[in-house]
Amino acid sequence: MAEQTQENQNQKSPVQTPPKKSNRNTVIVVILAVIVIAQAIKIYIDHQESVAKDTQLMSTEEDLAVTMQKLTDISAELDQKIIEIEKLGGDVEELEKAKAEVEAELNRTRKRDRKAISDLQDKVDGFQELLKAKDEELTKLREVNKVLLTENTSLKTEKNELFDSLSEVNKSKTELASKVAIASQLKVENIQILAVNERGREREMPAKSKQIDKLKVTFNIAENNVAPIEGKDILIRIVDGKGQVIFDIAKGSGTFMYNNKEEFYTANQEILFDNTKQELSFEYTKGSEYESGVYLLEVYTDGYKMGSQQFEVK
């Protein structure tokens, strides 16, 4: 009986032990599998997050680059607008403030987050709106300046025409004054040159040198209705054959201006010209004999020649 019981126990033990070991292994495998799967999921999620971050970073950098380029373009356009509006006489204070803001943004660090880039893009939009408004202002300024230019051109044309007219009037007045001045110049007529000897006897030229104690010159001032009634200083010059003027300061000779040059005269006489064909008479004693030759008598007043006549001494 005891042997039968022992045999039965020996038969039961081998059957119960194997199932316990198999269950433990299964649990371990399952746990390992879960761990592997969890790690794989974590790696996948981390990878996706990394890709998303890289994509977002690239997008941020691209947006920043585009925005900064827009700011650079706006800066250049602001410079151009400032120059144009200043030339047309417009106000550039607002543009200069915008220019300073743009330069400040361009000088800041280029590392910005999404919100900073969004704010910067809003500023860029504002600058672009300002430039559009200034384009309209420029158009109006150009139209105003075009009108002003047309008016100025018209005024300049009128001014030039008026100036030309005044120039013509002044030219005509100058020409008329010149003609009047020439017309008012006095002339002499009926010139007589006489030789007077020591006894006072007069003879017409030519005469011998020994017959001339003094020269007597007479003439009339021709009628001139243009010349004013006024005092005149009448000068006579006696020029010898060598071109030398006969003069003696002690006997009333002197100098006068003729053709911007100082010249000697032989004698002078102050009169009141009254346009009556008045006759003048000059007498001049040389103090020495006249050399033989042809002489020239000239009459002057107010810097111009009134007439002349030659005479001969034998």
C-alpha positions as CSV (number, residue, x, y, z in Angstrom):
1,M,0.0,0.0,0.0
2,A,2.8,2.3,0.9
3,E,4.6,1.4,-2.2
4,Q,1.6,2.2,-4.2
5,T,1.3,5.7,-2.6
6,Q,4.9,6.5,-3.3
7,E,4.5,5.4,-6.8
8,N,1.5,7.7,-7.3
9,Q,3.5,10.7,-5.9
10,N,6.3,10.0,-8.2
11,Q,3.9,10.0,-11.1
12,K,2.4,13.4,-10.1
13,S,5.5,15.5,-9.6
14,P,6.9,15.5,-13.1
15,V,3.6,16.7,-14.5
16,Q,3.2,19.8,-12.3
17,T,6.8,21.4,-12.5
18,P,7.1,22.2,-16.3
19,P,4.0,24.5,-16.4
20,K,5.4,26.9,-13.7
21,K,8.6,27.5,-15.6
22,S,6.8,28.1,-18.9
23,N,4.6,30.8,-17.5
24,R,7.5,32.8,-16.1
25,N,9.3,32.9,-19.4
26,T,6.2,34.1,-21.2
27,V,5.8,37.0,-18.7
28,I,9.4,38.0,-19.3
29,V,9.0,38.0,-23.1
30,V,5.9,40.1,-22.8
31,I,7.6,42.6,-20.6
32,L,10.6,42.9,-22.9
33,A,8.3,43.3,-25.9
34,V,6.4,46.1,-24.2
35,I,9.6,47.9,-23.3
36,V,10.9,47.6,-26.9
37,I,7.6,48.9,-28.3
38,A,7.6,51.8,-25.8
39,Q,11.1,52.7,-26.7
40,A,10.3,52.5,-30.4
41,I,7.2,54.7,-29.9
42,K,9.3,57.2,-27.9
43,I,12.0,57.3,-30.6
44,Y,9.4,57.9,-33.3
45,I,7.7,60.7,-31.3
46,D,11.0,62.3,-30.5
47,H,11.9,62.1,-34.2
48,Q,8.7,63.7,-35.3
49,E,9.0,66.5,-32.7
50,S,12.6,67.1,-33.9
51,V,11.5,67.3,-37.6
52,A,8.7,69.6,-36.6
53,K,11.1,71.8,-34.7
54,D,13.5,71.9,-37.6
55,T,10.7,72.7,-40.0
56,Q,9.4,75.5,-37.8
57,L,12.9,76.9,-37.3
58,M,13.5,76.8,-41.1
59,S,10.2,78.5,-41.6
60,T,11.0,81.2,-39.0
61,E,14.4,81.9,-40.6
62,E,12.9,82.1,-44.0
63,D,10.2,84.5,-42.8
64,L,12.9,86.6,-41.1
65,A,15.1,86.7,-44.2
66,V,12.1,87.7,-46.4
67,T,11.1,90.4,-43.9
68,M,14.6,91.8,-43.5
69,Q,15.0,92.0,-47.3
70,K,11.7,93.9,-47.4
71,L,13.1,96.3,-44.8
72,T,16.3,96.8,-46.9
73,D,14.2,97.5,-50.0
74,I,12.0,99.9,-47.9
75,S,15.1,101.7,-46.6
76,A,16.3,102.3,-50.2
77,E,12.9,103.5,-51.3
78,L,12.6,105.8,-48.3
79,D,16.0,107.4,-49.3
80,Q,14.6,108.0,-52.8
81,K,11.3,109.4,-51.6
82,I,13.1,111.8,-49.2
83,I,15.3,113.1,-52.0
84,E,12.4,113.5,-54.5
85,I,10.1,115.2,-51.9
86,E,12.8,117.6,-50.7
87,K,13.5,118.7,-54.3
88,L,9.7,119.4,-54.8
89,G,9.5,121.3,-51.5
90,G,7.5,118.7,-49.6
91,D,7.7,117.8,-45.9
92,V,10.1,114.8,-45.2
93,E,9.9,114.7,-41.4
94,E,7.6,111.6,-41.3
95,L,9.8,109.8,-43.9
96,E,12.9,110.5,-41.9
97,K,11.4,109.1,-38.7
98,A,10.4,106.0,-40.6
99,K,13.9,105.8,-42.1
100,A,15.4,105.9,-38.5
101,E,13.0,103.1,-37.4
102,V,13.9,100.9,-40.4
103,E,17.6,101.4,-39.8
104,A,17.1,100.5,-36.1
105,E,15.4,97.2,-37.1
106,L,18.0,96.4,-39.6
107,N,20.8,96.8,-37.0
108,R,19.1,94.6,-34.4
109,T,20.1,90.9,-34.0
110,R,18.7,88.6,-36.6
111,K,17.6,86.0,-34.1
112,R,14.0,86.5,-33.4
113,D,11.1,84.3,-32.3
114,R,7.8,83.9,-34.2
115,K,6.1,86.7,-32.3
116,A,8.9,89.1,-32.9
117,I,8.9,88.3,-36.6
118,S,5.2,88.8,-36.7
119,D,5.5,92.2,-35.0
120,L,8.3,93.1,-37.5
121,Q,6.1,92.1,-40.4
122,D,3.4,94.4,-39.1
123,K,5.9,97.2,-39.1
124,V,6.9,96.4,-42.6
125,D,3.3,96.6,-43.7
126,G,3.0,100.0,-42.0
127,F,6.1,101.2,-43.8
128,Q,4.7,100.0,-47.1
129,E,1.5,101.9,-46.5
130,L,3.5,105.0,-45.7
131,L,5.3,104.7,-49.0
132,K,2.1,104.3,-50.9
133,A,0.7,107.4,-49.2
134,K,3.9,109.3,-50.1
135,D,3.6,108.1,-53.7
136,E,0.3,109.9,-53.8
137,E,1.8,113.0,-52.2
138,L,4.7,112.9,-54.7
139,T,2.2,112.7,-57.6
140,K,0.4,115.8,-56.3
141,L,3.7,117.6,-55.7
142,R,4.8,116.8,-59.2
143,E,1.5,118.2,-60.6
144,V,1.9,121.4,-58.5
145,N,5.5,121.8,-59.5
146,K,4.6,121.2,-63.2
147,V,2.0,124.0,-63.0
148,L,4.5,126.3,-61.2
149,L,7.1,125.5,-63.8
150,T,4.7,126.3,-66.6
151,E,3.8,129.6,-64.8
152,N,7.4,130.4,-64.2
153,T,8.3,129.6,-67.8
154,S,5.5,131.9,-68.9
155,L,6.6,134.6,-66.5
156,K,10.2,134.3,-67.7
157,T,9.1,134.5,-71.3
158,E,7.0,137.6,-70.6
159,K,10.0,139.0,-68.6
160,N,12.4,138.3,-71.4
161,E,10.0,139.9,-73.9
162,L,9.6,142.9,-71.7
163,F,13.3,143.1,-71.2
164,D,13.8,142.9,-75.0
165,S,11.3,145.6,-75.4
166,L,13.0,147.8,-72.8
167,S,16.3,147.0,-74.4
168,E,15.0,148.1,-77.7
169,V,13.5,151.3,-76.1
170,N,16.8,152.0,-74.4
171,K,18.7,151.3,-77.6
172,S,16.4,153.6,-79.5
173,K,16.8,156.3,-76.8
174,T,20.6,155.9,-76.9
175,E,20.6,156.1,-80.6
176,L,18.3,159.1,-80.5
177,A,20.4,160.8,-77.8
178,S,23.5,160.1,-79.9
179,K,21.8,161.5,-83.0
180,V,20.7,164.5,-81.0
181,A,24.1,165.0,-79.5
182,I,25.7,164.8,-83.0
183,A,23.0,167.1,-84.5
184,S,23.5,169.6,-81.7
185,Q,27.2,169.9,-82.4
186,L,28.2,173.4,-83.5
187,K,29.9,174.1,-86.8
188,V,31.9,177.1,-88.0
189,E,31.6,178.8,-91.4
190,N,33.1,181.8,-93.3
191,I,36.6,181.1,-91.8
192,Q,39.1,183.9,-92.6
193,I,42.8,183.8,-91.7
194,L,44.5,187.1,-92.1
195,A,48.1,188.2,-91.7
196,V,48.5,191.4,-89.7
197,N,51.8,193.4,-90.0
198,E,53.3,195.7,-87.5
199,R,51.3,198.7,-88.9
200,G,48.1,196.8,-88.4
201,R,47.5,196.2,-92.1
202,E,45.6,193.0,-92.8
203,R,46.1,190.7,-95.8
204,E,44.6,187.4,-96.8
205,M,46.8,184.3,-96.7
206,P,49.1,183.2,-98.2
207,A,51.5,185.8,-96.9
208,K,55.3,186.0,-96.3
209,S,56.6,185.3,-92.9
210,K,58.0,188.8,-92.5
211,Q,54.6,190.2,-93.2
212,I,53.1,188.4,-90.2
213,D,53.3,190.2,-86.9
214,K,50.2,188.4,-85.7
215,L,47.5,186.1,-87.1
216,K,43.8,187.1,-87.1
217,V,41.2,184.4,-87.3
218,T,37.5,185.2,-87.8
219,F,34.5,182.9,-88.4
220,N,30.8,182.6,-87.7
221,I,29.1,179.9,-85.7
222,A,26.6,178.3,-88.0
223,E,22.9,178.3,-87.1
224,N,21.8,175.1,-85.2
225,N,18.2,174.9,-84.0
226,V,18.9,171.6,-82.0
227,A,21.8,173.0,-80.0
228,P,20.7,174.5,-76.6
229,I,21.4,178.2,-75.7
230,E,24.3,177.9,-73.4
231,G,27.9,179.0,-72.6
232,K,30.6,177.6,-74.8
233,D,34.4,177.6,-74.6
234,I,35.7,178.0,-78.2
235,L,39.2,176.8,-78.8
236,I,41.5,177.3,-81.8
237,R,44.6,175.3,-82.6
238,I,47.3,176.4,-85.1
239,V,49.3,173.4,-86.3
240,D,52.5,173.7,-88.3
241,G,53.7,171.5,-91.2
242,K,55.4,169.2,-88.7
243,G,52.3,168.5,-86.8
244,Q,53.3,170.7,-83.8
245,V,50.8,172.9,-82.1
246,I,51.8,176.5,-81.8
247,F,51.1,177.5,-78.2
248,D,52.4,179.7,-75.4
249,I,51.0,179.3,-71.9
250,A,52.0,182.9,-71.0
251,K,49.7,184.1,-73.9
252,G,46.6,182.1,-72.8
253,S,47.3,178.7,-74.4
254,G,46.4,175.5,-72.5
255,T,45.2,171.9,-72.9
256,F,41.9,170.1,-73.5
257,M,40.7,166.5,-73.9
258,Y,40.1,165.2,-77.4
259,N,39.5,161.5,-78.2
260,N,40.5,160.6,-74.6
261,K,43.9,162.3,-75.1
262,E,45.2,165.6,-73.7
263,E,46.0,168.1,-76.5
264,F,47.3,171.7,-76.6
265,Y,45.3,174.6,-77.9
266,T,46.6,178.0,-79.1
267,A,43.9,180.3,-77.9
268,N,40.4,180.3,-76.4
269,Q,37.3,182.5,-76.0
270,E,34.3,181.9,-73.8
271,I,30.9,182.9,-75.3
272,L,27.2,182.5,-74.9
273,F,25.9,180.6,-77.9
274,D,22.6,182.2,-78.9
275,N,22.1,180.7,-82.3
276,T,22.4,184.1,-84.1
277,K,25.3,183.2,-86.3
278,Q,27.5,185.2,-84.1
279,E,30.9,186.1,-85.4
280,L,34.1,185.4,-83.3
281,S,37.5,187.0,-83.8
282,F,40.9,185.7,-82.5
283,E,44.3,187.4,-82.7
284,Y,47.5,185.6,-81.8
285,T,51.0,187.0,-81.7
286,K,53.6,184.2,-82.1
287,G,56.7,186.2,-81.0
288,S,58.9,184.7,-83.7
289,E,58.8,184.3,-87.4
290,Y,56.6,181.6,-89.0
291,E,58.5,179.0,-91.0
292,S,57.4,178.6,-94.6
293,G,54.9,175.9,-95.1
294,V,51.3,174.8,-94.9
295,Y,49.5,175.3,-91.6
296,L,46.2,174.1,-90.3
297,L,43.7,176.0,-88.3
298,E,41.3,173.9,-86.1
299,V,38.3,175.0,-84.0
300,Y,37.0,173.0,-81.1
301,T,34.4,173.1,-78.3
302,D,33.1,170.5,-75.8
303,G,35.7,167.9,-77.0
304,Y,34.7,167.9,-80.6
305,K,35.9,169.7,-83.8
306,M,33.8,172.5,-85.1
307,G,35.8,173.0,-88.4
308,S,39.2,173.5,-89.9
309,Q,41.0,175.3,-92.7
310,Q,44.5,175.3,-94.1
311,F,46.6,178.4,-94.9
312,E,50.1,178.9,-96.3
313,V,53.1,180.9,-95.2
314,K,55.6,181.7,-97.9
